[in-house]
Amino acid sequence: MNPFLRGLCVLVVASTTAACSGPESDRELALEALRTRAEASGYAETSRYQDVMGFLEAVVPLDDRMHLTTFGSSHEGRALPLVVVGAPSASADAVRATGKVRVYLQGNIHGGEVPGKESLQMLLREIAQGRHDALLDSLVLLVAPIYNADGNERVALTNRPLQHGPLGGMGQ
């Protein structure tokens, strides 16, 4: 297994364990330690599909306002993740029943356009840290960080020759 993925798996397990069993400070430490692949690599690499899924599976249990679901699958069969933030569940009925404005945030529409995918993961971490609580008074966020899951996996340095980074390549 790739050393980065091994470290992420350990982080996911540690984060989930801390959220379920420890005091508030353990939860805060888990959130502070949670990093995207871009952050962990000094922005030399971008998150792959499994990295995004691991991040979501780590952050969502740390905030009871977040619910992880899917909204379809890619042509190659990858589930497209959707995090519903600010509703009692991920169901359409629960979201509508809040009466709040619903905002859909989508990243990685094109596999080589990686900043949205990375920033949406960071936003979810910040929400779990309580840094944007006022938003949730009037909004339900529907966050889809990796829309083009298949193109995201076709990482190469030559996919977007005029794009400067990430150094490890980007999707197609």
N, C-alpha and C positions, 0 to 999 in steps of 0.2 A: 504494500500500500504506500502511496505517495506520502512523504513525511508531513506535508502540509495537511492533507486529509486526516492523517492519524492524529495530528495535534488538534484539528477541528473536532474530530470525534470525541477526544478526551474533553475538550472544552464544552461541547454540547452536553455530555454526560455530567460534567461538573456543574454546569449552569443549571441543568434540570434538577439535579440532586439538591443543590443549594436552594433553589426556589421552593422545593417541596418540603424540606426538612429544617432549614436553618432560620435564624432570626432575620429581621429586616436587613441588617448589615450584610449578611451573606448574599441576599438577593441583590443588593446594591453592588457588591463586589462582583457578582456574576455578570451583571449588566455592564459594569465598567470594563471587565475583561473580554466581553464579547466583541469580536472584530470581524469585519468583512474580509474577504480575501485581499481586496485592494489595500485596506488598511494594514493588514498583517504583512503584506509584501512591500510596504513602502510605496504603494501605487504602481509597482512594476507589473502586476498581474491584475486580471479582473476575475470576478467570481464566476465559476462554472455553475451549471444547473445544481449539482449536488451540494455545492457550497451555499447557494441561496437557500435550498431546502433545509440544510443543516442549521443555517442561521435562523430561519423562520421557526423551525422546530425547537430552537433554544430560546428565542425571545418571547414567543407567544405564551408559553406557560408561566412566564414571569409577570404577566399583566392580565388580570381577569377581564379587562375590557377588550382584549384581543381574541379573535377566533380565526383559526386557520381552516380554510376550505379550498375548493378548487372551482374553476369556472369553465372547465373543458379540458381538452388534451390536445397536444401538438400532433402534427401529421405522423411523427415517429413514435407517438404514444406516451410522451411525457405529460404528466398532470400539470396544468397551469395553476399555480398557487394564487390564492386571493386571501388577504388578511382583512377581516372586517373589524374596525376599531370604533368603539363607542355605542354599540348595540348589545343587548343581552345575549344574542347568539348570532350566528352567521346566516340565519334564514331570512329570506326576503320579507316575510311577514314581520319578523322581529325588527328588521331595519326600518320598514315603513312605520311600524307602531311607535317608534321613537318620536316621530314628527319632526325630526331634525333634517337639515339640508344634507344631501348625500353628495360626496365628492369622490370621484373615481380618479385615482392616480396610477398611471401605467408607465412602466419603464421597459427598456430593452425592446422597443418596437422593432428596431433593426439590430441584428446580432452584434454589429460593430460599434453601436452607440451605447457605451457602457455607463456613462455617468448617472443616468436616471436609475438604473438597476442598483448601483452602489448607494446612491443617496437615499433611495427609498428604504433600503435596509437600515441605514443610519437613522433615518427619521423614525422608524419603528422602535429602534433602541432608545432614542431620545424620548419618545412618548412613554415607553415603559419606565423610563427614569423619572417621569413626571414633569418633563421640561416643556410640555405643550398642553397642559391640562385644560387651559381656557378654550382651546379649539374644540374640545369634545363636549363643551356645554351646548353647542349649537350645531355640531357636525357629526356625521358618521363618515368615516373614511373607508373607502374600498381600495385597498392597496394591492396592485398586481405588479410586483417588481421585475418579473421576467416573462414577458409576453412572447418573445421569439425564442423559445427554449431550444429549438433545433438549430437555428442559425447561431445561437450563442455558443454551442458546442463545437462549431467548426472553426476553432481558433487557429490562426496563422498570422505571421508577421506581414504577409503580403496582401491581406484582405482589403485594407484601406491605405494604400501607399502614401496618401497625402495627410493622413491622420498621425499625429505625433503621440503615440502611446495608446494603450499601455505597452511597455517594452516587451512583455511576454506575449504580445499578440492580442487579437480580439476576434470576435466571431464574424460571421459572414451575413 
